[in-house]
Amino acid sequence: MDETTVPIVRVPPAPRQKKWLDRALGQVDDRALLQLATRMIEIPSPTGGEGPLARYLEEELRGRGFATTYQEITEQRGNTIARLGGDGTGADLMLYGHLDTTFTGDAREDYPCVGPVDRPDLRPQAVLRDGLLTGLGISNPKGGAACAIAAADAVRRAGVPLRGDLVLALVVGGIHKRPTAGLHRDFRGPAYQGFGIGCEYMLKHGIRADLAISTKPGYAVVWEEPGQCWFTVRVKGSLCYSGMRQFQGTRNPLVDAARLVEALEAWFPDYTKRHRRGQLAPQAAVGAIEGGWPFKPEFIPGVCHVYVDMRTNPHQTMLSVKREFAEFMAGFRQARPEVDLDWEMTLSVPGSRTDPQSWIIQSCLRAWEAVEGRPHAFVRQQSGTTDGNVLRNAGIATARFGLPGLMNPEAGWPPSFDACRVESMERLTRAYVHAIVDTCTRPREEVTPA
């Protein structure tokens, strides 16, 4: 059975729903959408500093007639929640997006990951050229959030009578950062607190919905997402001044760490092959190595840390992944008994899945086809994690449906190029309008049957 595709259930709109849909689509303001997306790019919102953008959006949405709440988490960060109330007879739908960006826009801070290249797309400056909007965060996450706001505003201005509430949830801390044991003190604090903390805060403080659409990229409907485990391996050696190593026995942990990395990277493809299932092909990688002083390479360090990221499918448990990693490490120790090391799992987030026959998945599939005028292009071998896991694990059926871009790069784009086509934003906004009207104008029992 092919688990990457599902039959799409056709649910034609009633005549009055068709009228409301046409009216709402006619209220989509493409110019205002572009202006909003541009403004969102130009208000920096690195993890830990999302407050200015969240406050701007709260004020903007309140001015447009939404009932709004700003949930302050710290002085520098908070969630913006906006709501269009229904009459209480329908299912509540949440359009969800986080506000923090993967990179900060500060070349000095981003350099260790980005490398020595000029990346104007990773700056909080919007550039529009030949229909391509470039700027930090536009492809992930700001463009999708802007489309959600524009769609909700079109529904509001069209006066569509909603049965269920429409909730816009624009939150902090969605980027995958989390302090882990053994990290240098410079990597602690709000700038490194992510992994869905804004989503968790929102849910714990009363913001709920029956159904949700996550605005994360790319441009296809996704109903399952991988989980994630991080492991920290401490490879031990002996501290030694390089000018004295001829007089003392030394073991350089950097060399042993290199051997470990090679062994891990050779093992990862087999791990992926074993756990490929449905829409997912969980990947793994060594993403960071920490050892010694870059400003004092004359000392061989006494320890080197190797940081490993392993993705999971929703059918794996976190303990099964830990035990699988333990089996690999035991084999490495047996092959290299001279290497002194220990390890621990420092983060675990379970994967999640929404039944593809559920209303929200089917509604988004119908919306995609209505806008594109062709059969839905299903995706395969996904491995990117999002806050959709937090929403699903809280009991909210969630579809991931966002912009093309990082997941659908154009020819010639460098890796993780932060840009999107204005035309793509316009199409996604209309797809969101379809899903909102399709979902929020029906009786609750039709959308979320008991």
C-alpha positions as a printed NumPy array, in Angstrom:
array([[  0.   ,   0.   ,   0.   ],
       [  1.29 ,   3.447,  -0.935],
       [  1.089,   5.49 ,   2.283],
       [  2.253,   8.687,   0.583],
       [ -1.003,   9.284,  -1.298],
       [ -4.636,   9.167,  -0.227],
       [ -7.921,   9.375,  -2.098],
       [ -9.451,  12.835,  -1.853],
       [-13.057,  12.949,  -0.697],
       [-15.069,  15.402,  -2.756],
       [-17.37 ,  17.583,  -0.66 ],
       [-18.919,  20.192,  -2.97 ],
       [-19.799,  23.462,  -1.25 ],
       [-23.456,  24.306,  -0.785],
       [-24.681,  27.258,  -2.902],
       [-24.37 ,  29.696,   0.003],
       [-20.878,  28.42 ,   0.843],
       [-19.892,  28.962,  -2.782],
       [-21.175,  32.521,  -2.545],
       [-19.22 ,  33.155,   0.657],
       [-16.098,  31.615,  -0.859],
       [-16.287,  33.769,  -3.986],
       [-16.863,  36.849,  -1.858],
       [-13.864,  36.061,   0.377],
       [-11.583,  35.307,  -2.566],
       [-12.584,  38.652,  -4.023],
       [-11.411,  40.345,  -0.824],
       [ -7.847,  38.987,  -0.989],
       [ -5.623,  42.058,  -1.263],
       [ -2.383,  41.013,  -2.973],
       [ -0.783,  44.425,  -2.529],
       [ -1.508,  44.46 ,   1.205],
       [ -0.14 ,  40.893,   1.455],
       [  3.145,  41.97 ,  -0.116],
       [  3.35 ,  45.02 ,   2.148],
       [  2.732,  42.891,   5.24 ],
       [  5.322,  40.281,   4.237],
       [  7.859,  43.029,   3.544],
       [  7.249,  44.631,   6.921],
       [  7.57 ,  41.271,   8.677],
       [ 10.965,  40.677,   7.05 ],
       [ 12.192,  44.087,   8.162],
       [ 11.291,  43.577,  11.827],
       [ 14.026,  41.187,  13.037],
       [ 12.747,  38.311,  15.163],
       [ 15.599,  35.986,  16.132],
       [ 14.803,  33.325,  18.702],
       [ 14.555,  35.097,  22.049],
       [ 13.78 ,  38.476,  20.472],
       [ 10.413,  37.947,  18.777],
       [  8.626,  40.588,  20.876],
       [  8.794,  43.564,  18.476],
       [  7.317,  41.564,  15.584],
       [  4.67 ,  39.912,  17.761],
       [  3.6  ,  43.279,  19.186],
       [  3.478,  44.802,  15.707],
       [  1.229,  41.994,  14.483],
       [ -1.027,  42.235,  17.543],
       [ -1.543,  45.943,  16.898],
       [ -2.018,  45.375,  13.154],
       [ -4.612,  42.64 ,  13.657],
       [ -6.46 ,  44.591,  16.326],
       [ -6.637,  47.506,  13.898],
       [ -8.183,  45.199,  11.299],
       [-10.992,  44.209,  13.651],
       [ -9.727,  40.971,  15.169],
       [-10.042,  40.215,  18.881],
       [ -6.408,  40.025,  19.937],
       [ -4.275,  38.956,  22.891],
       [ -0.575,  39.413,  23.472],
       [  0.8  ,  36.643,  25.69 ],
       [  3.973,  38.029,  27.225],
       [  6.456,  35.266,  28.015],
       [  9.45 ,  37.471,  28.812],
       [ 10.084,  41.159,  28.297],
       [ 11.568,  40.428,  24.864],
       [  9.185,  37.761,  23.623],
       [  5.519,  36.869,  23.476],
       [  2.773,  35.221,  21.424],
       [  0.15 ,  37.085,  19.409],
       [ -3.277,  35.453,  19.268],
       [ -6.074,  36.843,  17.069],
       [ -9.601,  35.499,  16.741],
       [-12.672,  35.806,  14.551],
       [-15.557,  34.457,  16.594],
       [-18.074,  32.003,  15.199],
       [-21.574,  31.34 ,  16.495],
       [-20.398,  28.34 ,  18.514],
       [-21.944,  25.612,  16.366],
       [-18.845,  24.762,  14.335],
       [-15.329,  23.476,  14.793],
       [-12.58 ,  25.932,  15.735],
       [ -9.754,  26.199,  13.201],
       [ -6.271,  27.479,  14.038],
       [ -3.849,  28.909,  11.486],
       [ -0.516,  28.45 ,  13.214],
       [  2.932,  29.915,  12.6  ],
       [  6.014,  30.74 ,  14.641],
       [  7.835,  34.047,  14.301],
       [ 11.495,  33.31 ,  15.054],
       [ 14.008,  32.818,  12.267],
       [ 16.69 ,  30.164,  11.865],
       [ 19.418,  32.787,  11.46 ],
       [ 19.828,  36.1  ,  13.258],
       [ 20.855,  38.404,  10.413],
       [ 24.094,  39.161,  12.257],
       [ 26.881,  37.818,  10.027],
       [ 29.234,  37.455,  12.999],
       [ 26.826,  35.161,  14.816],
       [ 25.594,  33.259,  11.754],
       [ 29.067,  32.691,  10.261],
       [ 29.884,  29.351,  11.944],
       [ 26.895,  27.781,  10.201],
       [ 26.477,  29.86 ,   7.039],
       [ 30.159,  30.013,   6.15 ],
       [ 32.252,  32.694,   4.426],
       [ 29.722,  33.637,   1.747],
       [ 27.746,  36.795,   1.115],
       [ 24.084,  35.966,   1.798],
       [ 21.896,  39.062,   1.406],
       [ 18.84 ,  36.8  ,   1.647],
       [ 19.789,  36.121,   5.292],
       [ 19.485,  39.761,   6.309],
       [ 16.305,  41.444,   7.636],
       [ 16.028,  43.512,   4.451],
       [ 13.294,  42.886,   1.9  ],
       [ 14.277,  42.914,  -1.766],
       [ 11.692,  42.452,  -4.526],
       [ 13.075,  41.695,  -7.962],
       [ 11.272,  40.065, -10.908],
       [  8.509,  38.723,  -8.67 ],
       [ 10.949,  37.154,  -6.169],
       [ 10.775,  38.436,  -2.587],
       [ 14.027,  37.872,  -0.696],
       [ 14.823,  38.484,   2.956],
       [ 15.491,  36.738,   6.256],
       [ 12.595,  34.518,   7.26 ],
       [ 10.334,  35.04 ,   4.26 ],
       [ 10.324,  31.386,   3.184],
       [ 10.39 ,  30.092,   6.75 ],
       [  8.377,  31.208,   8.686],
       [  7.187,  34.718,   7.872],
       [  5.749,  34.251,   4.386],
       [  3.339,  31.522,   5.444],
       [  2.23 ,  33.527,   8.468],
       [  1.601,  36.565,   6.268],
       [ -0.559,  34.424,   3.962],
       [ -2.56 ,  33.148,   6.933],
       [ -3.185,  36.713,   8.128],
       [ -4.204,  37.831,   4.627],
       [ -6.595,  34.891,   4.235],
       [ -8.217,  35.424,   7.624],
       [ -8.575,  39.141,   6.89 ],
       [-10.225,  38.423,   3.522],
       [-12.768,  36.175,   5.267],
       [-13.4  ,  38.917,   7.85 ],
       [-13.868,  41.657,   5.263],
       [-16.167,  39.448,   3.213],
       [-18.412,  39.051,   6.235],
       [-18.479,  35.264,   6.003],
       [-20.76 ,  33.956,   8.792],
       [-18.564,  31.56 ,  10.726],
       [-19.86 ,  28.698,  12.81 ],
       [-16.498,  27.837,  14.392],
       [-13.89 ,  30.307,  15.602],
       [-10.955,  31.147,  13.35 ],
       [ -7.789,  31.549,  15.425],
       [ -4.48 ,  33.027,  14.275],
       [ -1.655,  31.817,  16.521],
       [  1.682,  33.573,  15.9  ],
       [  4.131,  32.364,  18.499],
       [  7.735,  32.413,  19.679],
       [ 10.344,  29.704,  19.895],
       [  9.52 ,  27.445,  16.974],
       [ 13.074,  27.146,  15.684],
       [ 14.844,  24.02 ,  16.865],
       [ 17.137,  25.266,  19.575],
       [ 17.366,  23.968,  23.092],
       [ 20.107,  24.184,  25.73 ],
       [ 21.654,  20.755,  26.236],
       [ 23.925,  19.285,  28.874],
       [ 27.57 ,  20.121,  28.408],
       [ 27.109,  23.162,  26.214],
       [ 29.185,  26.273,  26.756],
       [ 27.46 ,  28.948,  28.841],
       [ 27.368,  31.269,  25.809],
       [ 24.747,  28.976,  24.28 ],
       [ 22.238,  29.344,  27.092],
       [ 19.367,  31.764,  27.626],
       [ 16.335,  32.932,  25.579],
       [ 18.238,  32.956,  22.273],
       [ 18.573,  29.175,  22.544],
       [ 15.094,  28.335,  23.857],
       [ 12.976,  26.977,  21.048],
       [ 11.528,  23.618,  20.104],
       [  7.917,  24.723,  20.436],
       [  8.028,  26.592,  23.741],
       [  5.709,  29.306,  22.394],
       [  3.284,  26.661,  21.156],
       [  3.4  ,  24.864,  24.509],
       [  2.846,  28.152,  26.358],
       [ -0.146,  28.995,  24.153],
       [ -1.767,  25.595,  24.724],
       [ -1.188,  25.711,  28.482],
       [ -2.774,  29.161,  28.655],
       [ -6.098,  28.288,  27.1  ],
       [ -5.601,  28.684,  23.35 ],
       [ -7.032,  25.579,  21.727],
       [ -8.746,  24.484,  18.52 ],
       [-10.267,  21.37 ,  17.021],
       [ -8.166,  21.569,  13.862],
       [ -5.018,  23.374,  12.769],
       [ -3.049,  24.299,   9.677],
       [  0.68 ,  24.781,  10.214],
       [  2.056,  27.39 ,   7.824],
       [  5.533,  25.863,   7.647],
       [  6.881,  25.211,   4.113],
       [  6.485,  23.522,   1.561],
       [  3.671,  23.662,  -0.904],
       [  1.923,  20.319,  -0.407],
       [ -0.297,  18.851,   2.28 ],
       [  1.64 ,  16.849,   4.88 ],
       [ -0.072,  14.812,   7.598],
       [  2.864,  13.282,   9.425],
       [  6.14 ,  14.637,  10.693],
       [  9.253,  13.096,  12.188],
       [ 10.327,  13.296,  15.769],
       [ 13.841,  14.197,  16.791],
       [ 16.487,  12.888,  19.185],
       [ 19.771,  14.589,  19.999],
       [ 22.776,  12.792,  21.422],
       [ 25.911,  14.288,  22.944],
       [ 29.024,  12.114,  22.8  ],
       [ 32.008,  13.034,  24.98 ],
       [ 35.24 ,  11.736,  23.487],
       [ 37.978,  11.898,  26.116],
       [ 41.693,  12.469,  25.697],
       [ 44.502,  13.996,  27.689],
       [ 45.152,  17.71 ,  28.027],
       [ 48.588,  18.498,  26.643],
       [ 50.587,  21.527,  25.556],
       [ 51.659,  20.673,  22.017],
       [ 55.205,  21.799,  22.726],
       [ 55.458,  19.095,  25.376],
       [ 53.729,  16.159,  23.731],
       [ 57.075,  14.47 ,  23.031],
       [ 57.535,  14.144,  26.802],
       [ 54.14 ,  12.798,  27.82 ],
       [ 51.805,  10.192,  26.455],
       [ 48.865,  11.928,  24.783],
       [ 45.641,  10.888,  23.168],
       [ 44.062,  13.541,  20.978],
       [ 40.255,  13.333,  21.334],
       [ 39.828,  15.337,  18.137],
       [ 41.327,  12.46 ,  16.165],
       [ 39.114,   9.903,  17.899],
       [ 36.087,  12.151,  17.352],
       [ 36.89 ,  12.225,  13.634],
       [ 36.888,   8.416,  13.56 ],
       [ 33.529,   8.391,  15.353],
       [ 32.029,  10.899,  12.929],
       [ 33.112,   8.802,   9.958],
       [ 31.533,   5.705,  11.492],
       [ 28.279,   7.527,  12.296],
       [ 27.947,   9.036,   8.839],
       [ 28.477,   5.591,   7.294],
       [ 25.733,   4.147,   9.554],
       [ 23.094,   6.853,   9.031],
       [ 21.9  ,   5.778,   5.534],
       [ 21.097,   2.311,   6.858],
       [ 19.182,   3.87 ,   9.756],
       [ 17.123,   5.905,   7.288],
       [ 16.446,   2.872,   5.125],
       [ 15.187,   0.852,   8.09 ],
       [ 12.778,   3.555,   9.242],
       [ 11.462,   4.91 ,   5.945],
       [  7.677,   4.809,   6.153],
       [  4.721,   6.751,   4.755],
       [  5.657,  10.322,   3.839],
       [  8.853,  10.162,   5.875],
       [ 12.457,   9.089,   5.404],
       [ 14.019,  10.052,   8.764],
       [ 17.539,  11.418,   8.344],
       [ 20.428,  11.715,  10.788],
       [ 23.564,  13.833,  10.889],
       [ 26.524,  14.953,  12.932],
       [ 25.806,  18.661,  13.067],
       [ 28.436,  20.04 ,  15.432],
       [ 31.786,  19.259,  17.025],
       [ 33.173,  21.19 ,  19.997],
       [ 36.705,  20.77 ,  21.248],
       [ 39.68 ,  22.862,  22.203],
       [ 40.208,  26.605,  21.987],
       [ 40.172,  28.134,  18.481],
       [ 42.272,  30.989,  19.861],
       [ 44.796,  28.635,  21.451],
       [ 45.389,  25.584,  19.221],
       [ 48.686,  24.937,  20.997],
       [ 46.736,  22.859,  23.53 ],
       [ 45.359,  19.409,  22.771],
       [ 42.036,  19.362,  24.65 ],
       [ 41.029,  16.837,  27.279],
       [ 37.577,  16.321,  25.755],
       [ 35.76 ,  16.743,  22.456],
       [ 31.949,  16.825,  22.156],
       [ 30.169,  15.402,  19.119],
       [ 26.523,  16.408,  18.622],
       [ 24.198,  14.053,  16.746],
       [ 20.683,  14.717,  15.405],
       [ 18.495,  11.708,  14.574],
       [ 14.992,  12.002,  13.114],
       [ 12.284,   9.413,  13.775],
       [  9.012,   8.319,  12.264],
       [  5.832,   8.509,  14.382],
       [  5.89 ,   4.739,  14.911],
       [  9.231,   4.794,  16.753],
       [  9.518,   5.492,  20.454],
       [ 12.226,   7.693,  21.878],
       [ 13.566,   4.779,  23.914],
       [ 13.795,   2.565,  20.83 ],
       [ 15.923,   5.229,  19.132],
       [ 18.098,   5.556,  22.222],
       [ 18.622,   1.802,  22.292],
       [ 19.424,   1.724,  18.595],
       [ 22.042,   4.431,  19.12 ],
       [ 23.369,   2.505,  22.13 ],
       [ 23.79 ,  -0.585,  19.949],
       [ 25.781,   1.412,  17.419],
       [ 27.973,   2.918,  20.134],
       [ 28.613,  -0.517,  21.634],
       [ 29.763,  -1.746,  18.239],
       [ 32.037,   1.28 ,  17.84 ],
       [ 33.578,   0.646,  21.269],
       [ 34.188,  -2.977,  20.353],
       [ 35.891,  -1.959,  17.114],
       [ 37.856,   0.84 ,  18.837],
       [ 38.471,  -0.283,  22.442],
       [ 41.248,   2.283,  22.801],
       [ 38.763,   5.19 ,  22.472],
       [ 37.451,   6.537,  25.797],
       [ 33.967,   8.018,  25.485],
       [ 30.51 ,   8.249,  26.989],
       [ 27.231,   9.654,  25.71 ],
       [ 23.704,  10.69 ,  26.633],
       [ 20.442,  11.557,  24.891],
       [ 19.943,  15.279,  25.444],
       [ 16.657,  15.903,  23.619],
       [ 13.682,  13.802,  22.541],
       [ 10.554,  15.002,  20.698],
       [  8.155,  12.309,  19.445],
       [  6.938,  12.33 ,  15.876],
       [  3.232,  12.616,  15.089],
       [  0.619,  11.761,  12.53 ],
       [ -2.884,  12.948,  11.621],
       [ -5.205,  10.505,   9.903],
       [ -5.101,  11.544,   6.211],
       [ -8.841,  10.905,   6.033],
       [ -9.468,  13.542,   8.714],
       [-11.361,  16.667,   7.748],
       [ -8.466,  19.103,   7.905],
       [ -6.187,  17.028,   5.672],
       [ -8.951,  16.454,   3.148],
       [-10.002,  20.111,   3.213],
       [ -6.437,  21.274,   2.535],
       [ -6.088,  18.746,  -0.289],
       [ -9.305,  20.067,  -1.861],
       [ -8.079,  23.636,  -1.369],
       [ -4.757,  22.895,  -3.085],
       [ -6.484,  21.339,  -6.082],
       [ -9.047,  24.144,  -6.303],
       [ -6.273,  26.742,  -6.575],
       [ -3.923,  24.721,  -8.786],
       [ -6.536,  23.152, -11.048],
       [ -4.744,  19.802, -11.116],
       [ -4.308,  16.686,  -8.961],
       [ -2.449,  17.256,  -5.719],
       [  1.313,  16.626,  -5.889],
       [  2.   ,  14.448,  -2.854],
       [  5.406,  14.6  ,  -1.178],
       [  7.656,  11.757,  -0.083],
       [ 10.785,  11.228,   2.009],
       [ 10.181,  14.174,   4.331],
       [ 12.4  ,  14.635,   7.365],
       [ 11.839,  18.197,   8.594],
       [ 10.328,  18.629,  12.066],
       [  7.948,  21.405,  13.129],
       [  5.641,  22.472,  15.949],
       [  2.999,  20.365,  14.246],
       [  4.24 ,  17.633,  16.597],
       [  3.291,  19.753,  19.607],
       [ -0.174,  20.452,  18.201],
       [ -0.879,  16.833,  17.268],
       [  0.425,  15.473,  20.543],
       [ -2.006,  17.892,  22.25 ],
       [ -4.878,  16.228,  20.372],
       [ -5.288,  18.809,  17.576],
       [ -5.58 ,  17.299,  14.087],
       [ -3.025,  19.241,  12.057],
       [ -2.149,  19.666,   8.401],
       [  1.18 ,  21.156,   7.358],
       [  0.663,  23.32 ,   4.288],
       [  2.883,  26.264,   3.395],
       [  4.953,  28.016,   0.775],
       [  7.351,  26.512,  -1.722],
       [ 10.96 ,  27.457,  -1.085],
       [ 13.298,  25.52 ,   1.142],
       [ 11.505,  22.265,   0.365],
       [ 11.005,  23.087,  -3.322],
       [ 14.112,  25.054,  -4.332],
       [ 14.424,  26.567,  -7.759],
       [ 17.339,  25.688, -10.022],
       [ 20.399,  27.733,  -9.154],
       [ 19.365,  28.56 ,  -5.583],
       [ 21.996,  27.937,  -2.911],
       [ 21.035,  25.697,   0.02 ],
       [ 18.375,  27.193,   2.312],
       [ 17.908,  30.243,   0.084],
       [ 15.478,  32.545,   1.898],
       [ 13.105,  33.725,  -0.82 ],
       [  9.7  ,  33.046,  -2.288],
       [  7.728,  34.063,  -5.339],
       [  5.028,  36.66 ,  -4.732],
       [  2.806,  34.572,  -6.966],
       [  3.296,  31.607,  -4.603],
       [  2.166,  33.705,  -1.64 ],
       [ -0.931,  34.758,  -3.521],
       [ -1.818,  31.148,  -4.367],
       [ -1.256,  29.93 ,  -0.817],
       [ -3.443,  32.73 ,   0.559],
       [ -6.3  ,  31.669,  -1.704],
       [ -5.844,  28.045,  -0.686],
       [ -6.128,  29.082,   2.967],
       [ -9.353,  30.967,   2.158],
       [-10.773,  27.793,   0.589],
       [ -9.894,  25.737,   3.688],
       [-11.282,  28.35 ,   6.115],
       [-14.647,  28.638,   4.377],
       [-14.824,  24.877,   3.821],
       [-14.171,  24.204,   7.533],
       [-15.594,  27.073,   9.568],
       [-19.017,  27.377,   7.89 ],
       [-20.157,  23.798,   8.593],
       [-21.773,  22.24 ,  11.679],
       [-19.229,  20.842,  14.114],
       [-20.477,  17.256,  13.744],
       [-19.789,  17.384,  10.012],
       [-16.174,  18.453,  10.505],
       [-15.221,  16.629,  13.704],
       [-17.533,  13.63 ,  13.97 ],
       [-17.595,  11.898,  17.353]])
